[in-house]
Amino acid sequence: MRSVREIFKNKKHLLEEPEVEKLIEYCEELQDEIVEFKFQKNDNKELAMLDMLKEVIKGCNSIEKEQMEHERFGYEAPNYEATISNLKNYIYSRCREEKIWL
């Protein structure tokens, strides 16, 4: 993106016009807003990652509970292959949705 001063480099006398000064001020405000927006956008990805990690931890805790019940009460053993596959698919689908590229 070109700066305002770059645009007026061949006509510097225009930079002293009140309307152009207001335009420059406005452009600088917009540039600040763009930077803030980009920061918020990145922040949202961080929240998505935190949410995804919480879900993965919840899934791991569930499998551990199934394993303890299997050992203690003789219930059916957890299917680790399916669980790992499901967790992996969940991570990839959430990353696609949130546009987080691993």
Backbone as CSV, one residue per row, in Angstrom:
resi,resn,N_x,N_y,N_z,CA_x,CA_y,CA_z,C_x,C_y,C_z
1,MET,0.841,-1.170,0.000,0.000,0.000,0.000,0.893,1.242,0.000
2,ARG,0.566,2.149,-0.865,1.365,3.380,-0.979,0.968,4.357,0.121
3,SER,1.956,5.098,0.609,1.659,6.113,1.613,1.107,7.359,0.934
4,VAL,0.457,8.193,1.735,-0.135,9.424,1.212,0.956,10.335,0.669
5,ARG,2.041,10.424,1.388,3.141,11.298,0.948,3.743,10.799,-0.362
6,GLU,3.747,9.513,-0.532,4.243,8.927,-1.775,3.341,9.318,-2.952
7,ILE,2.059,9.370,-2.696,1.100,9.736,-3.742,1.303,11.179,-4.189
8,PHE,1.617,12.048,-3.230,1.783,13.469,-3.536,3.239,13.879,-3.720
9,LYS,4.134,12.941,-3.928,5.558,13.279,-3.980,5.908,14.265,-5.092
10,ASN,5.199,14.252,-6.208,5.506,15.173,-7.308,4.781,16.512,-7.179
11,LYS,3.846,16.591,-6.225,3.085,17.834,-6.033,3.037,18.161,-4.552
12,LYS,4.194,18.387,-3.973,4.302,18.622,-2.535,3.538,19.858,-2.087
13,HIS,3.327,20.789,-2.969,2.590,21.998,-2.597,1.143,21.662,-2.204
14,LEU,0.623,20.575,-2.720,-0.744,20.168,-2.374,-0.852,19.668,-0.931
15,LEU,0.257,19.197,-0.382,0.253,18.690,0.989,-0.102,19.780,1.998
16,GLU,0.081,21.012,1.639,-0.194,22.119,2.552,-1.641,22.596,2.463
17,GLU,-2.404,22.080,1.546,-3.812,22.458,1.420,-4.598,21.859,2.591
18,PRO,-5.537,22.622,3.172,-6.305,22.120,4.328,-7.063,20.824,4.036
19,GLU,-7.631,20.714,2.839,-8.381,19.509,2.498,-7.458,18.290,2.439
20,VAL,-6.288,18.499,1.897,-5.325,17.391,1.793,-4.822,17.012,3.180
21,GLU,-4.604,17.972,4.045,-4.183,17.676,5.417,-5.237,16.839,6.135
22,LYS,-6.515,17.197,5.933,-7.600,16.416,6.526,-7.619,15.001,5.949
23,LEU,-7.391,14.910,4.660,-7.350,13.602,4.004,-6.210,12.750,4.564
24,ILE,-5.066,13.362,4.783,-3.915,12.637,5.334,-4.248,12.137,6.740
25,GLU,-4.857,12.999,7.551,-5.255,12.601,8.897,-6.211,11.410,8.856
26,TYR,-7.180,11.511,7.970,-8.169,10.443,7.828,-7.501,9.128,7.404
27,CYS,-6.585,9.207,6.471,-5.871,8.002,6.008,-5.068,7.373,7.142
28,GLU,-4.442,8.199,7.959,-3.662,7.667,9.082,-4.573,6.964,10.090
29,GLU,-5.763,7.533,10.325,-6.722,6.886,11.223,-7.153,5.534,10.657
30,LEU,-7.412,5.501,9.364,-7.813,4.246,8.736,-6.712,3.200,8.818
31,GLN,-5.472,3.632,8.642,-4.350,2.687,8.743,-4.268,2.110,10.147
32,ASP,-4.498,2.951,11.163,-4.508,2.454,12.545,-5.626,1.439,12.754
33,GLU,-6.800,1.726,12.191,-7.922,0.798,12.321,-7.625,-0.528,11.632
34,ILE,-6.947,-0.479,10.503,-6.580,-1.706,9.792,-5.651,-2.547,10.652
35,VAL,-4.683,-1.902,11.287,-3.750,-2.626,12.151,-4.501,-3.263,13.316
36,GLU,-5.425,-2.508,13.933,-6.214,-3.059,15.032,-7.063,-4.239,14.567
37,PHE,-7.672,-4.100,13.385,-8.495,-5.183,12.849,-7.662,-6.439,12.623
38,LYS,-6.471,-6.284,12.066,-5.602,-7.444,11.849,-5.247,-8.096,13.167
39,PHE,-5.019,-7.288,14.199,-4.699,-7.846,15.511,-5.895,-8.627,16.049
40,GLN,-7.100,-8.066,15.921,-8.296,-8.761,16.399,-8.503,-10.057,15.638
41,LYS,-8.227,-10.036,14.347,-8.384,-11.237,13.531,-7.450,-12.332,14.042
42,ASN,-6.198,-11.969,14.343,-5.244,-12.946,14.876,-5.680,-13.422,16.251
43,ASP,-6.222,-12.500,17.031,-6.681,-12.849,18.366,-7.794,-13.891,18.287
44,ASN,-8.678,-13.779,17.318,-9.761,-14.744,17.151,-9.213,-16.134,16.855
45,LYS,-8.140,-16.207,16.091,-7.539,-17.515,15.809,-6.972,-18.116,17.089
46,GLU,-6.440,-17.259,17.930,-5.915,-17.752,19.196,-7.049,-18.342,20.039
47,LEU,-8.185,-17.660,20.059,-9.331,-18.174,20.806,-9.816,-19.497,20.223
48,ALA,-9.816,-19.602,18.904,-10.223,-20.845,18.253,-9.274,-21.983,18.629
49,MET,-7.986,-21.680,18.662,-7.006,-22.708,19.038,-7.212,-23.141,20.494
50,LEU,-7.456,-22.181,21.386,-7.696,-22.526,22.786,-8.930,-23.411,22.922
51,ASP,-9.984,-23.060,22.210,-11.211,-23.855,22.244,-10.954,-25.270,21.741
52,MET,-10.192,-25.364,20.649,-9.888,-26.669,20.080,-9.060,-27.505,21.066
53,LEU,-8.088,-26.895,21.698,-7.264,-27.629,22.662,-8.098,-28.111,23.850
54,LYS,-9.032,-27.292,24.311,-9.903,-27.711,25.406,-10.723,-28.932,25.003
55,GLU,-11.224,-28.929,23.770,-12.008,-30.074,23.289,-11.141,-31.333,23.198
56,VAL,-9.924,-31.189,22.763,-9.016,-32.340,22.660,-8.725,-32.888,24.059
57,ILE,-8.472,-31.996,25.014,-8.216,-32.426,26.394,-9.443,-33.148,26.949
58,LYS,-10.620,-32.625,26.664,-11.860,-33.264,27.124,-11.959,-34.680,26.549
59,GLY,-11.619,-34.842,25.274,-11.644,-36.162,24.648,-10.634,-37.105,25.277
60,CYS,-9.455,-36.596,25.583,-8.422,-37.424,26.225,-8.872,-37.853,27.620
61,ASN,-9.474,-36.934,28.362,-9.975,-37.276,29.701,-11.047,-38.356,29.622
62,SER,-11.891,-38.277,28.611,-12.938,-39.276,28.425,-12.341,-40.656,28.166
63,ILE,-11.326,-40.706,27.336,-10.660,-41.993,27.034,-9.991,-42.552,28.287
64,GLU,-9.344,-41.678,29.070,-8.716,-42.132,30.310,-9.763,-42.717,31.255
65,LYS,-10.920,-42.067,31.322,-11.999,-42.571,32.177,-12.461,-43.942,31.695
66,GLU,-12.630,-44.101,30.382,-13.021,-45.405,29.832,-11.989,-46.465,30.173
67,GLN,-10.701,-46.099,30.100,-9.634,-47.048,30.414,-9.698,-47.464,31.882
68,MET,-9.933,-46.506,32.774,-10.043,-46.833,34.199,-11.241,-47.736,34.467
69,GLU,-12.378,-47.457,33.807,-13.564,-48.306,33.978,-13.301,-49.704,33.447
70,HIS,-12.557,-49.802,32.363,-12.198,-51.108,31.799,-11.372,-51.904,32.799
71,GLU,-10.378,-51.225,33.371,-9.501,-51.911,34.324,-10.237,-52.259,35.619
72,ARG,-11.089,-51.359,36.077,-11.740,-51.549,37.373,-12.947,-52.477,37.313
73,PHE,-13.799,-52.297,36.295,-15.059,-53.036,36.247,-15.123,-54.066,35.129
74,GLY,-14.109,-54.092,34.291,-14.106,-55.046,33.195,-14.972,-54.637,32.017
75,TYR,-15.302,-53.332,31.945,-16.072,-52.852,30.789,-15.245,-53.000,29.527
76,GLU,-15.903,-52.816,28.397,-15.229,-52.909,27.104,-14.063,-51.900,27.036
77,ALA,-12.939,-52.369,26.504,-11.754,-51.505,26.403,-11.993,-50.404,25.367
78,PRO,-11.444,-49.210,25.620,-11.616,-48.121,24.647,-10.910,-48.441,23.329
79,ASN,-11.464,-47.922,22.253,-10.884,-48.118,20.931,-9.952,-46.935,20.636
80,TYR,-8.669,-47.133,20.920,-7.711,-46.037,20.790,-7.521,-45.601,19.345
81,GLU,-7.524,-46.545,18.427,-7.333,-46.189,17.016,-8.440,-45.245,16.536
82,ALA,-9.673,-45.569,16.869,-10.801,-44.726,16.457,-10.730,-43.366,17.143
83,THR,-10.339,-43.374,18.410,-10.254,-42.118,19.154,-9.196,-41.194,18.565
84,ILE,-8.055,-41.751,18.277,-6.974,-40.956,17.684,-7.405,-40.419,16.329
85,SER,-8.018,-41.260,15.542,-8.500,-40.837,14.228,-9.544,-39.725,14.352
86,ASN,-10.478,-39.875,15.293,-11.502,-38.845,15.503,-10.896,-37.521,15.960
87,LEU,-9.943,-37.586,16.881,-9.290,-36.361,17.348,-8.545,-35.660,16.213
88,LYS,-7.857,-36.456,15.424,-7.114,-35.894,14.286,-8.061,-35.242,13.284
89,ASN,-9.158,-35.921,12.965,-10.146,-35.341,12.051,-10.760,-34.072,12.617
90,TYR,-11.029,-34.074,13.914,-11.588,-32.888,14.561,-10.623,-31.701,14.443
91,ILE,-9.352,-31.940,14.736,-8.349,-30.871,14.662,-8.262,-30.321,13.242
92,TYR,-8.182,-31.205,12.269,-8.070,-30.737,10.877,-9.317,-29.976,10.423
93,SER,-10.491,-30.451,10.802,-11.709,-29.754,10.361,-11.825,-28.389,11.028
94,ARG,-11.495,-28.289,12.319,-11.547,-26.986,12.998,-10.522,-26.030,12.400
95,CYS,-9.350,-26.542,12.072,-8.321,-25.692,11.458,-8.796,-25.176,10.108
96,ARG,-9.444,-26.020,9.330,-9.988,-25.578,8.045,-11.039,-24.501,8.243
97,GLU,-11.940,-24.707,9.197,-12.998,-23.737,9.474,-12.432,-22.398,9.919
98,GLU,-11.398,-22.420,10.734,-10.824,-21.203,11.291,-9.690,-20.641,10.434
99,LYS,-9.404,-21.325,9.312,-8.312,-20.921,8.420,-6.964,-20.855,9.157
100,ILE,-6.720,-21.922,9.907,-5.452,-22.097,10.611,-4.722,-23.214,9.910
101,TRP,-3.601,-22.895,9.298,-2.898,-23.890,8.478,-1.739,-24.469,9.250
102,LEU,-1.785,-25.785,9.428,-0.720,-26.494,10.145,0.316,-27.008,9.181
